[in-house]
Amino acid sequence: MPRLINPMTNPNGYLAAGGAVFAAAVMIINAVHHHGIIDPPVIVGAVGAVGALFARQLVTPVKDPKDGNGNPLTPKQ
């Protein structure tokens, strides 16, 4: 299974996407019901999504990284 769709190696990506979808859904529901668009659940969802993206950029969740040809990036010891 490719790394980008494997849930074991990309949990922060899924968390970021889920947070962004949640924030957008709450904003749309609030707009339809004539409430304020920006409220605490929207802020929490958006901050969570940004935090997950930040963690995704800093952490490489791969136990055995390989290059594009499938060769290990770190030599075997």
C-alpha positions as CSV (number, residue, x, y, z in Angstrom):
1,M,0.0,0.0,0.0
2,P,1.5,3.4,-0.9
3,R,2.7,5.5,1.9
4,L,0.3,8.4,1.4
5,I,-2.9,6.3,1.7
6,N,-1.6,3.9,4.4
7,P,-3.3,4.9,7.7
8,M,-0.4,3.6,9.7
9,T,2.1,6.1,8.1
10,N,-0.1,9.1,7.5
11,P,-2.3,9.7,10.6
12,N,-1.4,13.4,10.8
13,G,-2.5,13.9,7.2
14,Y,-5.9,12.3,7.8
15,L,-6.3,14.3,11.0
16,A,-5.6,17.5,9.1
17,A,-8.0,16.7,6.4
18,G,-10.7,15.7,8.9
19,G,-10.2,18.9,10.9
20,A,-10.5,21.0,7.8
21,V,-13.6,19.2,6.6
22,F,-15.1,19.5,10.1
23,A,-14.4,23.2,10.3
24,A,-15.9,23.8,6.8
25,A,-19.0,21.7,7.6
26,V,-19.7,23.6,10.8
27,M,-19.2,26.9,9.0
28,I,-21.7,25.9,6.3
29,I,-24.2,24.6,8.8
30,N,-23.9,27.9,10.8
31,A,-24.4,30.0,7.6
32,V,-27.5,28.0,6.6
33,H,-29.0,28.5,10.1
34,H,-28.1,32.2,10.2
35,H,-25.6,31.9,13.0
36,G,-22.1,33.3,13.2
37,I,-19.8,31.5,10.9
38,I,-16.7,31.7,13.1
39,D,-17.4,30.2,16.5
40,P,-15.4,28.0,19.0
41,P,-15.9,24.6,17.2
42,V,-14.7,26.2,13.9
43,I,-11.6,27.7,15.6
44,V,-10.8,24.4,17.3
45,G,-11.1,22.4,14.1
46,A,-9.0,24.8,12.1
47,V,-6.3,25.0,14.7
48,G,-6.2,21.3,15.0
49,A,-5.9,20.9,11.2
50,V,-3.0,23.4,11.1
51,G,-1.3,21.7,14.1
52,A,-1.6,18.3,12.3
53,L,-0.2,19.7,9.1
54,F,2.7,21.3,11.1
55,A,3.4,17.9,12.8
56,R,3.2,16.2,9.4
57,Q,5.8,18.4,7.9
58,L,8.2,17.9,10.9
59,V,7.9,14.2,11.4
60,T,8.5,11.5,8.9
61,P,6.4,8.5,10.0
62,V,8.4,5.8,8.2
63,K,10.3,3.1,10.0
64,D,12.4,2.1,7.0
65,P,12.6,5.1,4.5
66,K,13.3,4.2,0.9
67,D,14.1,6.3,-2.2
68,G,12.0,6.3,-5.3
69,N,13.7,3.1,-6.6
70,G,13.0,1.2,-3.4
71,N,16.6,1.3,-2.1
72,P,17.0,2.0,1.7
73,L,18.1,5.5,2.6
74,T,20.0,4.3,5.6
75,P,22.6,1.6,5.2
76,K,21.9,-1.8,6.9
77,Q,24.2,-2.4,9.8
